[in-house]
Amino acid sequence: MTSFSPKVHLCGSIGEVSDVAKKDILAILRSATASSGRGASLALSGGSTPKILYSSLQDSKADLQHVKFFLGDERLVPLDCADSNYHMAFECLLKDLPQENLFPVVLGEAQESVTDPQTGEAEARKVAQVYEKQLLEHLPLATDAQSGSKIPVFDIVLLGFGSDGHTASIFPDSVAEHDEKNVVSVSFPSITMKPKVWRVTLARHVIQHAKHVLVLACGKDKEWVVQGVLRDEVEGPAPVARFLRGCKGSVTFILDGDAYGSSGKSGETKL
């Protein structure tokens, strides 16, 4: 893997995590929009901390008019379902932004949640293939040095961690954990994760090619995951999210003290 030198920002509360993330996101998006002239791109995450972040971004909509919003991962449920990451983001932020810049994950013809652990994979792959085409069409592309394949490049990929070590919907022992071929992969949740529906997710190598990866994490149950990514050597099993050490762009961890395992001062940057 490449040299891993992330920025770590410690926060005193979940509200501060959201505030720091908001500041970083807006700065990156403004810079990307100004330098490219084409707008910027952001892959959204689900979860309680991003929900607070998205609500706080409502007063910055002028900076988001030319941003293309995608999903880093999504549950294969109808878009109006409360379990949909897109539904949460739409209600908190996206509904007042240009609709042509929004790229939800859309179910297939059945329009029903994909729940069967075995037979659901085929339908999930169909949805993933459609979403992959959208990414390849609407994002700038890089060429993978090893495979020569085209990889869409995001300005920002926003991530969180699960207590089982996953990030996006790349779960332990899932299809997505080992998928090196597809831009958008598929995954069924691990034993501890609910609801039990198939998911689509950005593949590992796509996340690794993003210009900026921002990871938000709060809570003691995330400490082993955070440290499993940050430390050069890990005792015991390594979290799936350790693949973030292979990121080619900048990586920023925005954490509360519990997730980092420290009572360090708010705002302190350290490893």
Beta strands, then each sheet from edge to edge (+ up, - down):
strand 1: 7-11
strand 2: 40-44
strand 3: 67-71
strand 4: 73-75
strand 5: 141-143
strand 6: 150-152
strand 7: 156-160
strand 8: 184-187
strand 9: 199-202
strand 10: 212-217
strand 11: 250-256
sheet 1: 1+ 11+ 10+ 7+ 2+ 3+
sheet 2: 4+ 9- 8+
sheet 3: 5+ 6-
end
